[in-house]
Structures are given as C-alpha cells and as structure tokens.
C-alpha cells in the first residue's frame, strides 16, 4: 500500500479539483440551474442548452473572434520563434542563457501587469506606440505607412483584435523560442559538418536539416498554441474590462462562457458551450496531428 499512500495526495486533489468539476460541468450541460436556490433547483432539460448554444449568435461571434485571435497571434509566434531560436543557437555561446531569459521573461510575468503596461502603451493620445508611429511617419518615404491620426486601439472594433493579438504574440513567442532552442540542441552536429563538407550553405542546412529535425517540436508547440489560443481569456478580459470592447470585437469564447455563467447565472448553457468548445479543440488537435505526422504513416 505504500506506493498508493505516496501518490494519494495527487489523486485526491485531482479528483476534487479536476475530475469532479469536469463531470459536474457535463451534468450541468443538460440542466437548468439557479445557483442561489441550491442543488435541488436543478431541472433536466435534455439538449435544450446545446440547441440554445447553436442558435446563439453571440456565441458564434465569440468563437469567430477566438479563431481570428488564435491564428493572428499563434502563426506568427512560430514563424518568428523558429528562425530566432536558430539564430540564438548558432550566434550566441556564453550569452545564450541571458538572451533566452530575456525572451522568456514575458511568459512568466503576471498577466495583470502586462495588461496594465499595454493599456498605457496603447493609449490613444499619450501611448508610446502611437508616439512611435507618429515619429516613424516623419521619416522621408515612410509617411504613407503611418496613419495621419493616432490609432484608437481599444476604442475601435477594427483595432481591438490586432492589439490583443500583438500582446499575445509578444507574451508567448519567447516560450516557443525556448522550446525550439531545446530541440536544436538535440540535433547531431555531425549532420551540419557533413552538409558543410558537401558544400551546403547556411540556408540550405537550415531548410534541409534543421526544419525536418524540428518537426516533432513543431507539432508539440503548434498543439499548445491551438489549445491555448482557443482558451484565450486573461489578456482580452483585462484589456476590455471583461466586456469585449466595442461591438464585442474582443469577446472570446472563454470570456463569453464566463459571462454567461457568472453574469447571467446560466450555468447550463455555459457548460454546454464549454463542451462544444472542447469538441472544437479536439478536432483541431486531431487535424494538427495529421498535418505533422510522418509522411507515409497511415496511423
């Protein structure tokens, strides 16, 4: 019994804070419940909550916003992290850990602190981002790239999603750099030495050796980005005050589920929507697996 005694703390915590909420949310998806009236007020309604979710335009809009943000912030993360990790791996020796730590710092920084900082940076009148854009516009030949007036980042619906995507990209690109840098250190140096002797240049080595060797880590990183992107909550919630901003342009699915449950006390519909979102995550994860699996593997 000794091994089971030692692992029992984890099992107890997992059952209480992991398994039980999961099963309870599945049970709630088929109920109508007013929490203030106690558990006895639950009423079984079958699939009515799922029907309501399918017919809810705001839920589909939040899902569309979530997909947009996941793509706009997730794809650039990997397009930047892979060559950046390769550059750090090949160009830095003694200073490598310090450089990686600087890129990784945003990932471990408090989300609230990040949101407050970017709220100031994105200020319409005095934000440093608008100040920098206006200064860029003074450079000859670059004026056409910069708007004539300051950008209202968090006030205009068309600007909210790009602003949130920029913040998410800035926060998580360092995490992906660490992942790819760890994978680069496992690639045998003999492959690069042999390629150099055969006359392969730096770009050819990167394209034919580095990228194929990074494929397993790319699958892992993209999978994390898909799951994290579809669960995006903290950054848009804090930046938009929990309301999604103008025209609900920053309302993600996780934010909508939170509001449905705790603002409108409709835990049944929120649970049904959460399981629908879970299905979307599973499907996209499966597609990611098919995209990154080895060629010729029928599994």
N, C-alpha and C positions, 0 to 999 in steps of 0.2 A: 504493500500500500504506500510505501514511502514515495515513489515517483508521482503518484496521483496526489499525494498531500502537497508536494512541492509545486505542482502545476495547478493546484486548485485555486489559488488567488486569481490567476489569469482566467480560468474557466468561469469562476463566479462573476468576475467583473464583465466578461464577455456576454454571459447570459443576461445579466441585469441591464447593461448599457448598450449591448449590441443586438443580441438575438431577440430579446423581448420587444424593444421598440420596433424592430423590423416586422415581426409577426403582428404586433398590435396595429401598426400602420396598414398592413394588409387587411386586417379585420375591419379597421375603420373605413377602408375604401368602399365597403358595402353597407355602411351605416350612415344614419343622420344622427348627429350628437350635439347637444348643447352642453358644453363642459360645466357650466355653472350649476346645472341641475343634477350632476352626479352621473355615475356609470349606468344607473338604472334608466336614464332617459334615452339610451341608445335605441334606435329603431332600424330594423333591417329594411333596406330599400333595393337590394339586388344591384343591378348595373346602372341605376339611375345616376350615380355620381360620375361614372365613366361617360354616359350619354351627355351629361351636362358639360363635362370637360371637352368632349368632341365638338360641342356646339358653342363653346365659349370663345368668342373672337379675341378677347384679351389674352387668353392662354396661348392661342396660336401666334399672336403678335409677340408675346414674351418669348416663345420658342424660336420665332424668326430672329428676334434681337439676339438671343443666345447663340444661335448658329452663326450670325454675322460676326459677333464678337469673338467666337471661338476660332473662326477662320482668320479674321483680321489680326488677331493677336497671336494665334498659335503657329500659323505657317511661317511668318517672319522670324519667330523665335528660332526655328531650326535652320532656316536659310542663313541666318546670321551666326548662330551658335557653332555650326559645323566648321565653316572656314575660320572663324575666330579661334576655336579650340585648336585647329591645326596650326594656325599662326603662333599661338602661345606655345604649343608643344615644340615647334621647330625653332622658334626665335628666342625664347626665354629659357634660361637654365637656373641660375641661382635665385632669380627674382620671380620664378614661376608661381610659387605659393602665394606671394604677396599680390600678384596680378589677379590670380584666380580668386583670392579672398575678396578683392575689391569688387569683382563682378558678382560674387556670391552674396555680398552684403545685403542688397535689396531683398533677396529672398527670405532672409531671417529677420528683417526689420518689421516692426509692428505695422499692420495694415492701416490702423487708425493714423499713425504718424505719417505714413506715406500719403494717405488721402488728404490730411491737413496740409502737408507740404505742397501737393499738386493743386490743391484748391487755391493756394496763394500763387503758384506759378501760372495757373490758368486764368487768373483774374483778368477781366476784360480791359480795365484801364491801367492797372499797375503791375500786372503779371510779367515775370521775366520772359516768358515765352513770346508774348506779343511784343515786348520791347525788343527782343532779339530779332523777330521777324521784321519789325519796322527798321531796325538797323541794317538788316540784310537788304531791305528794299532800297537803301541809299547807295548800295554798291552798283556801279555802272554795269548795265546788262542783266541785272537780276531783279530789277523793279517789277517786271511782268510776272514774276513768280510769287510775289507777295501781295496780299490784298491791300487795297488802299486804306481800309479802316481796320481797327482792332477786331479780332475774332472773338465773338461771344461764345466761348467754348461750352459752357454748361447751361446756357440760356436758350440756344437754338437747337431744335431737334436734329438737324443735319450734322451738328458738330459734337453732340454728346457721345455717340458711339465711337467715332475716331479718337476722342480724348480718352475714353475708358480703355480702348484697345491699346493705345500708346502706353498707358500706365501699366496694364497687364503685361505687355511685351517687355517693358523696362524692368519689371519686377522678376520675371521668370526666365529671361534669357540667360542670366548667369547660372541658374540651376542647370539648364541644358548644356552650358559650356562645361560645367564640372562633369556631367555625365559623359560627354563626348571626349573630354580630355582623359578621363579614366579609361575609356575604350581605346584611345590612341596609344596609351602606354602599354597595352597588351599586344599590339601588332609587332611581330618579329622584325628586328632591324635588318635581318638578312634579306628580306624582301626588297627593301629600299636599296640596299647595297647591290643586289643583283640587278635591279632595274637601272641603277646608275651606270653599272658596267655595260649594260645593253644600250646605253645612250638615251634613256628616258629622262625627260626634263621634270622640273618640279610640278608642273601642272599635270603631266601625264602620270606621275606617281600618285598624285592626289586623286585623279579620276579613276585609275585602274587598280590601285592598291588600297588607298585609304577609304574611299567611299564603300566599296564592297565589304571591307572588313568592319565598317561601322554599321552594317545593315542590322544586326541584332540589337544594337543600342538604339538605332533609329526607330526600330519597332517599339522598343520599350519607351523611349521618350515621346514618340507621337501618341502612343496609347495613353500615357499620363496626360498629355496635352488635351486629348479628346475628352477624357473623363473630367479633368479639371475645368476645361472650357465650358462644358455643358452644366457644370455645377457652380459656375461663377456667381458669386454673391457679395462678398465683402466690399470690393472696390466700388462697383456701381451703387451699392446700397448706401455707403457713406458719402460718396460724392454727390449723389442726387437726393440725399436726405431720406432715403427709403421709399421714395415715391416714383422713381424712374425718370424724373426730369420732365421737360416739356414734351407733350404728346406721348408720354411714356416711352420715349426713344431709348432710355437706358434701362428699361424694365426687363430683367432676365427671368427665366423660368423659376429659378430658386427664389428670387425676390417675390414673384407673384404667388408662389406657394406659401411663402411666409406670410404675406398679407392676407391671403385667403383664410389661413388658419387663425392668425392672431389678431387681425383687424376685423374680420367678418365672422370669426368663430365657426367657420365651415370646415371643420377638420375632415369630414368625409370627402368632400370634393378635393381638398388639398392632398389627401392621401391618394386618391385616385389619380390625380395629376402627377404626383410623385412617382407612382408606379408606371405611368405612361412614359415619363421621362427616363425611368430606369430601362424600359424596353428600347428607347432610342439609343441610350448609352451602350446597351448590349449589342444592338445591331451595328452601330458604328465601330465598336471594338472588334466585332467579327469581320467587318469589311477591312479594317486596318490589318488584322491578322492575315487575311487573304492577300492583301497588297504587298506585305513584307515577307510572306513565306517563301522559302527557296523554290526556284523555278523547277518544274517537273515533279514537285511533291504533291500528290493527289489528296493528302490528308487535310 
